[in-house]
Amino acid sequence: MKNAETKAKRIRENFWDTVNAPYEDRELALWMKIVFGFIWAISILNGIFYGVRASYLIALGIMVALLFGNIAVCRRHYRRWIDVVTFTLLSIPIFYVYYHASIGYFSVLFPMLFSCGIVFILGIRNSFVINLFYLAAMILCFRFDLNASAEDIYGENVALRFPYLYVCFVFMAYLLMYSIQHYWVEKQRRQERLERRVREEKEKLWGMSMRVMNAMCRALGAKIPGEEEHCRQVAEYAKEIAKRLDLPEDMVSGAYQAGLLHEIGMIGIPDELIQRRNLTDEEYGVFQTYVKMGYDMISELQVADTIAETVYYHRENYDGSGYLAGKCGNEIPVLAQILAVADYADRHLRWGESTEMVRGKIKERENTRFEPKCAGIMEQILKERSED
C-alpha cells in the first residue's frame, strides 16, 4: 500500500514538474512565430487580391505588426512575459476574424492553428489560459445567439463538429508539448544528479587534500621552528582580507589554504639558506626556487589549482619588480596580491617589529610592492588588533 502511494505521489510530482517546466527551446518558438508571420502576411496579399472586407485586412495587419515587433524585441532582449503579453493581445484580432467569419469557413482555421501553435511558443502552463478562453468562447458562439447564430454563419455541420475538432487538435498539441517538456525535465534532473555527484566527489577530494595540506604544514613546522605558526597566521590574515574585499566564499577559502601552504616549497631549500637573512645573489637565486617547488607540490593535489597559482605568484610585486614571473598590477591574481601583504605583515611582526612600524612599512610600499586596497585592509586589521 505504501509503495503504491509513493508511486502515485511520484507520478503526480513528475506531472506537475513537467507542466511547470520553464520554456527552454527558444529556437522552436522563433520558427513558430516566423511560420505564423508568413501565413498572415500571405493572407493579407490574398485578401487584397480577392477583395475581402477591410476589417479583415486591418486585423491581419495588427497581427503581423505585433508578431514581428515581438520577434525584433525578443531577438535582443528575450523575456517570457513579452511572449505571453504579445500572444494574449494577438488572440483578440484572431478571435475577431473567427467570430465574424471574415473569410467564410476558413475563418475557423485561425483560432485552431493559433491555439496549437502557442503551445509550442509559450509552453503548457503559459498557453493554457489563452486556450481555455478560446474553448469557452467557441462554446458561447455555437450555443448562444451572440449577434448572429454560428449555425447561420458557418452552417450546421461546422457548428456541431468544429468545437470537438478544435479540442482534439489542441489536445494532441499539448500531448506533444508534454513529451518535449518531460524531456527537458529529465535532462535537467540528470544534469543535477551529475552535478551533485561531481560536487560530492570534489568535497571528498577536498577533504583528503585538506588533511594532506595540514600534514604538509606540520612537516614544514618540524623542519623550520615557528614556521607552522607563521603559515597559520598568514592564512588567517589572508582569509580576513578576502572577506573584506567581498570575494566569493570559495576564494575566501582559497586565500586561507594558500596562506597555509605558501611556504611549503621551503622543504626543498637547504637549512643554512633558510636560517640566514643576508644571502649572496647566487644563494638568493636558489632561495627563490621555493616558490616553484611549492607550486609543483600543491599542483599534485589536483583540486588546488587556484591555491597553487596563488603560491606561485605571491612574491610578485605590484610594480613588477618581484619574482618569478615579473608580473605587475592586475596581472597578479587577486589572491596572490592578498597573500603577499599578509605574509609580509606576519613575517615582520615575528622579527620583533612593532605593529605601528609594520603598518608604516606597508603604507610606504603601496603601489610598489603591494596592491593599494589589499595593503589598506591589512593596515586596518593590524590597527584593530593593536587596539584590542
C-alpha positions as CSV (number, residue, x, y, z in Angstrom):
1,M,0.0,0.0,0.0
2,K,2.8,2.4,1.0
3,N,4.7,1.6,-2.2
4,A,1.6,2.4,-4.3
5,E,1.1,5.7,-2.6
6,T,4.7,6.6,-3.1
7,K,4.5,5.7,-6.8
8,A,1.3,7.7,-7.2
9,K,2.9,10.7,-5.4
10,R,6.0,10.4,-7.7
11,I,3.7,10.4,-10.8
12,R,1.9,13.5,-9.6
13,E,5.2,15.3,-8.9
14,N,6.6,14.3,-12.3
15,F,3.4,15.6,-14.0
16,W,3.4,19.0,-12.3
17,D,7.2,19.3,-12.7
18,T,6.7,18.8,-16.4
19,V,3.7,21.1,-16.8
20,N,5.5,23.9,-14.8
21,A,8.9,23.4,-16.6
22,P,10.4,26.7,-17.8
23,Y,10.3,27.0,-21.6
24,E,13.7,26.2,-23.0
25,D,13.5,25.9,-26.8
26,R,13.7,29.5,-28.0
27,E,14.6,28.4,-31.5
28,L,11.4,26.3,-31.8
29,A,9.4,29.3,-30.6
30,L,11.1,31.6,-33.1
31,W,10.4,29.3,-36.0
32,M,6.7,29.0,-34.9
33,K,6.5,32.8,-34.9
34,I,8.1,33.0,-38.3
35,V,5.6,30.5,-39.7
36,F,2.7,32.4,-38.2
37,G,4.1,35.7,-39.6
38,F,4.5,34.1,-43.1
39,I,0.9,32.7,-43.1
40,W,-0.6,36.0,-42.0
41,A,1.5,38.1,-44.4
42,I,0.4,35.9,-47.3
43,S,-3.2,36.1,-46.1
44,I,-3.0,39.9,-46.4
45,L,-1.9,39.6,-50.1
46,N,-4.6,37.1,-50.8
47,G,-7.2,39.3,-49.1
48,I,-6.2,42.3,-51.2
49,F,-6.3,40.2,-54.4
50,Y,-9.7,38.7,-53.7
51,G,-11.2,41.9,-52.3
52,V,-12.2,40.9,-48.8
53,R,-13.6,43.3,-46.3
54,A,-11.3,46.0,-44.8
55,S,-11.8,44.9,-41.2
56,Y,-10.2,41.5,-42.0
57,L,-7.1,43.2,-43.5
58,I,-6.8,45.6,-40.6
59,A,-7.0,42.6,-38.2
60,L,-4.2,40.8,-40.1
61,G,-2.1,44.0,-40.2
62,I,-2.3,44.3,-36.4
63,M,-1.4,40.6,-36.1
64,V,1.6,40.9,-38.3
65,A,2.8,44.1,-36.7
66,L,2.5,42.7,-33.2
67,L,4.3,39.4,-34.1
68,F,7.3,41.0,-35.9
69,G,7.6,43.6,-33.2
70,N,7.8,40.7,-30.7
71,I,10.4,38.9,-32.8
72,A,12.5,42.1,-33.1
73,V,12.4,42.7,-29.3
74,C,13.0,39.1,-28.3
75,R,16.0,38.7,-30.5
76,R,17.7,41.4,-28.4
77,H,16.1,41.2,-25.0
78,Y,14.2,37.9,-24.6
79,R,11.7,37.7,-21.8
80,R,9.0,35.1,-21.4
81,W,6.4,37.7,-20.2
82,I,6.8,39.6,-23.5
83,D,5.7,36.5,-25.4
84,V,2.8,36.0,-23.0
85,V,1.6,39.6,-23.4
86,T,2.1,39.5,-27.2
87,F,0.1,36.4,-27.8
88,T,-2.6,37.4,-25.4
89,L,-3.1,40.5,-27.5
90,L,-2.9,38.5,-30.7
91,S,-5.8,36.4,-29.5
92,I,-8.1,39.4,-29.8
93,P,-7.9,40.0,-33.6
94,I,-7.7,36.2,-34.3
95,F,-11.0,35.8,-32.4
96,Y,-12.5,38.7,-34.3
97,V,-11.7,37.0,-37.6
98,Y,-13.2,33.8,-36.4
99,Y,-16.3,35.3,-34.7
100,H,-17.2,37.3,-37.8
101,A,-16.3,34.6,-40.3
102,S,-14.3,37.2,-42.2
103,I,-13.2,34.7,-44.9
104,G,-16.0,32.2,-44.6
105,Y,-15.4,28.6,-43.5
106,F,-11.6,29.2,-43.5
107,S,-12.0,31.5,-40.5
108,V,-12.2,28.5,-38.2
109,L,-8.6,27.7,-39.0
110,F,-7.3,30.9,-37.4
111,P,-8.1,30.0,-33.8
112,M,-7.3,26.3,-34.2
113,L,-3.9,26.9,-35.7
114,F,-3.2,29.7,-33.3
115,S,-4.2,27.6,-30.3
116,C,-2.0,24.7,-31.4
117,G,0.9,27.0,-32.3
118,I,1.1,28.9,-29.0
119,V,1.5,25.6,-27.2
120,F,5.0,25.4,-28.8
121,I,5.7,29.1,-28.3
122,L,4.6,29.6,-24.7
123,G,4.7,26.1,-23.3
124,I,1.9,24.2,-21.5
125,R,1.5,26.5,-18.5
126,N,1.5,29.9,-20.2
127,S,-0.7,28.8,-23.2
128,F,-3.3,27.1,-21.1
129,V,-5.3,30.2,-20.0
130,I,-5.5,31.6,-23.6
131,N,-6.7,28.3,-25.0
132,L,-9.2,27.9,-22.1
133,F,-10.6,31.3,-23.1
134,Y,-10.9,30.1,-26.8
135,L,-12.7,27.0,-25.8
136,A,-15.2,28.9,-23.7
137,A,-15.6,31.5,-26.4
138,M,-16.4,28.8,-29.0
139,I,-18.9,27.1,-26.8
140,L,-20.6,30.5,-26.3
141,C,-20.6,31.3,-30.0
142,F,-22.0,27.9,-31.0
143,R,-24.5,27.5,-28.2
144,F,-25.9,31.0,-27.7
145,D,-27.2,33.7,-30.1
146,L,-24.5,36.4,-30.0
147,N,-25.3,39.0,-32.7
148,A,-25.8,36.1,-35.2
149,S,-26.1,32.4,-34.8
150,A,-22.9,30.4,-35.5
151,E,-25.0,28.0,-37.5
152,D,-26.1,30.8,-39.7
153,I,-22.5,31.9,-40.2
154,Y,-20.8,28.6,-40.6
155,G,-23.6,26.1,-41.2
156,E,-24.9,23.3,-39.0
157,N,-22.1,20.8,-39.8
158,V,-19.3,23.1,-38.8
159,A,-21.2,24.4,-35.8
160,L,-21.7,20.9,-34.4
161,R,-18.3,19.4,-35.3
162,F,-15.7,22.2,-35.1
163,P,-15.5,22.5,-31.2
164,Y,-14.7,18.8,-31.0
165,L,-12.2,19.0,-33.8
166,Y,-10.6,22.0,-32.1
167,V,-10.3,20.2,-28.8
168,C,-8.8,17.1,-30.5
169,F,-6.1,19.1,-32.3
170,V,-5.2,21.2,-29.3
171,F,-5.1,18.2,-27.1
172,M,-2.7,16.5,-29.5
173,A,-0.5,19.6,-29.4
174,Y,-0.5,19.5,-25.6
175,L,0.5,15.8,-25.6
176,L,3.4,16.5,-28.0
177,M,4.5,19.5,-25.9
178,Y,4.2,17.4,-22.7
179,S,6.6,14.9,-24.2
180,I,9.0,17.7,-25.1
181,Q,8.8,19.4,-21.7
182,H,9.2,16.0,-20.0
183,Y,12.5,15.5,-21.9
184,W,13.6,18.9,-20.6
185,V,12.7,18.0,-17.0
186,E,14.5,14.6,-17.3
187,K,17.5,16.3,-18.8
188,Q,17.6,18.8,-16.0
189,R,17.3,16.1,-13.4
190,R,20.2,14.1,-15.0
191,Q,22.3,17.3,-15.0
192,E,21.5,18.0,-11.4
193,R,22.4,14.4,-10.4
194,L,25.6,14.6,-12.3
195,E,26.5,17.9,-10.7
196,R,25.7,16.6,-7.3
197,R,27.9,13.6,-7.8
198,V,30.7,15.8,-9.1
199,R,30.2,18.1,-6.1
200,E,30.3,15.2,-3.7
201,E,33.5,13.8,-5.3
202,K,35.1,17.2,-5.1
203,E,34.2,17.5,-1.5
204,K,35.7,14.1,-0.8
205,L,38.9,15.1,-2.7
206,W,38.9,18.4,-0.9
207,G,38.7,16.8,2.5
208,M,41.6,14.5,1.6
209,S,43.5,17.5,0.3
210,M,42.9,19.4,3.5
211,R,44.3,16.6,5.5
212,V,47.3,16.5,3.2
213,M,47.8,20.3,3.5
214,N,47.7,20.2,7.2
215,A,50.2,17.4,7.3
216,M,52.5,19.4,4.9
217,C,52.2,22.4,7.1
218,R,53.1,20.4,10.2
219,A,56.0,18.9,8.3
220,L,57.3,22.4,7.4
221,G,56.9,23.3,11.1
222,A,59.1,20.4,12.0
223,K,61.8,21.4,9.6
224,I,61.7,25.2,10.4
225,P,60.8,26.2,14.0
226,G,57.9,28.6,14.2
227,E,57.0,28.2,10.5
228,E,53.8,26.4,11.1
229,E,52.5,29.2,13.4
230,H,53.6,31.7,10.8
231,C,51.7,29.9,8.0
232,R,48.6,29.6,10.1
233,Q,48.6,33.3,11.0
234,V,49.2,34.3,7.4
235,A,46.2,32.1,6.4
236,E,44.0,34.0,8.9
237,Y,45.2,37.4,7.6
238,A,44.6,36.3,4.0
239,K,41.1,35.0,4.8
240,E,40.2,38.2,6.6
241,I,41.4,40.4,3.7
242,A,39.5,38.3,1.2
243,K,36.3,38.7,3.3
244,R,36.7,42.4,3.5
245,L,37.1,42.6,-0.3
246,D,33.7,40.8,-0.5
247,L,35.2,38.0,-2.6
248,P,33.1,34.8,-3.1
249,E,33.2,32.1,-0.4
250,D,35.4,29.8,-2.5
251,M,38.0,32.5,-2.9
252,V,37.9,33.3,0.8
253,S,38.6,29.6,1.5
254,G,41.3,29.6,-1.2
255,A,43.0,32.5,0.4
256,Y,43.2,30.7,3.7
257,Q,44.5,27.5,2.1
258,A,47.1,29.4,0.1
259,G,48.3,31.1,3.3
260,L,48.6,27.8,5.0
261,L,50.8,26.4,2.2
262,H,52.5,29.5,0.8
263,E,56.0,28.4,2.1
264,I,55.6,24.7,1.7
265,G,58.4,24.8,-1.0
266,M,60.8,25.6,1.8
267,I,61.0,21.9,2.5
268,G,63.3,21.6,-0.6
269,I,65.6,24.5,0.4
270,P,68.9,23.8,2.3
271,D,68.6,24.6,6.1
272,E,71.5,27.0,6.0
273,L,69.8,29.3,3.5
274,I,66.6,29.4,5.4
275,Q,68.1,30.5,8.7
276,R,70.2,33.3,7.1
277,R,68.8,36.8,6.3
278,N,71.7,38.1,4.3
279,L,72.2,36.0,1.2
280,T,74.5,36.3,-1.8
281,D,72.9,36.8,-5.3
282,E,73.6,33.1,-6.1
283,E,72.1,31.9,-2.8
284,Y,69.1,34.2,-3.2
285,G,68.5,32.7,-6.6
286,V,68.4,29.2,-5.0
287,F,66.2,30.5,-2.2
288,Q,63.6,31.9,-4.7
289,T,63.0,28.5,-6.2
290,Y,60.9,27.6,-3.1
291,V,58.0,29.3,-4.9
292,K,58.2,27.0,-7.9
293,M,58.7,23.9,-5.7
294,G,55.7,24.9,-3.6
295,Y,53.6,25.4,-6.8
296,D,54.6,21.9,-8.1
297,M,53.8,20.2,-4.8
298,I,50.4,21.8,-4.4
299,S,49.6,21.1,-8.1
300,E,49.8,17.4,-7.3
301,L,46.7,17.8,-5.2
302,Q,44.7,18.3,-8.4
303,V,41.8,20.1,-6.7
304,A,44.0,23.0,-5.6
305,D,44.9,24.7,-8.9
306,T,43.9,28.2,-7.6
307,I,45.9,27.7,-4.5
308,A,49.0,26.6,-6.4
309,E,48.7,29.6,-8.7
310,T,48.4,31.9,-5.6
311,V,51.5,30.5,-4.1
312,Y,53.4,30.8,-7.3
313,Y,52.7,34.5,-7.7
314,H,52.7,35.6,-4.1
315,R,56.2,37.0,-4.3
316,E,55.4,39.2,-7.3
317,N,55.4,43.0,-6.6
318,Y,52.7,45.4,-7.7
319,D,55.3,47.4,-9.7
320,G,56.6,44.3,-11.5
321,S,59.9,44.0,-9.5
322,G,59.1,40.7,-7.8
323,Y,59.8,37.1,-8.8
324,L,59.4,34.6,-10.5
325,A,57.4,35.8,-13.5
326,G,57.8,39.6,-13.1
327,K,54.1,40.3,-13.3
328,C,52.7,43.6,-12.2
329,G,49.4,45.3,-11.3
330,N,46.3,43.4,-12.2
331,E,48.3,40.8,-14.0
332,I,48.9,39.3,-10.5
333,P,46.0,37.2,-9.3
334,V,44.0,38.9,-6.6
335,L,44.6,36.0,-4.1
336,A,48.4,36.4,-4.7
337,Q,48.1,40.1,-4.0
338,I,46.3,39.3,-0.7
339,L,48.9,36.7,0.3
340,A,51.8,39.0,-0.4
341,V,50.8,41.6,2.1
342,A,49.6,39.1,4.7
343,D,52.9,37.2,4.5
344,Y,54.9,40.4,4.8
345,A,52.9,41.7,7.8
346,D,53.3,38.5,9.9
347,R,56.9,37.9,8.9
348,H,58.0,41.3,10.1
349,L,55.9,41.1,13.3
350,R,57.7,37.8,14.1
351,W,61.0,39.6,13.6
352,G,60.1,41.7,16.5
353,E,59.0,44.9,14.7
354,S,56.1,46.8,16.3
355,T,52.6,46.9,14.8
356,E,53.0,50.6,14.0
357,M,56.3,50.0,12.3
358,V,54.9,47.3,10.2
359,R,51.8,49.4,9.3
360,G,54.1,52.2,8.2
361,K,56.3,49.9,6.0
362,I,53.2,48.5,4.3
363,K,51.9,52.1,3.8
364,E,55.2,53.1,2.2
365,R,55.1,50.1,-0.2
366,E,51.6,50.7,-1.5
367,N,51.6,50.8,-5.4
368,T,55.2,49.5,-5.4
369,R,55.3,46.2,-3.6
370,F,51.6,45.8,-2.6
371,E,48.2,46.4,-4.3
372,P,46.8,49.5,-2.5
373,K,43.4,48.2,-1.5
374,C,44.9,45.0,0.0
375,A,47.6,47.0,1.8
376,G,45.0,49.3,3.2
377,I,42.9,46.5,4.6
378,M,46.0,44.8,6.1
379,E,46.9,48.1,7.8
380,Q,43.3,48.3,9.2
381,I,43.5,44.8,10.5
382,L,46.8,45.4,12.3
383,K,45.4,48.6,13.8
384,E,42.3,46.9,15.1
385,R,44.4,44.1,16.6
386,S,46.7,46.5,18.3
387,E,43.8,48.3,19.9
388,D,42.2,45.1,21.3
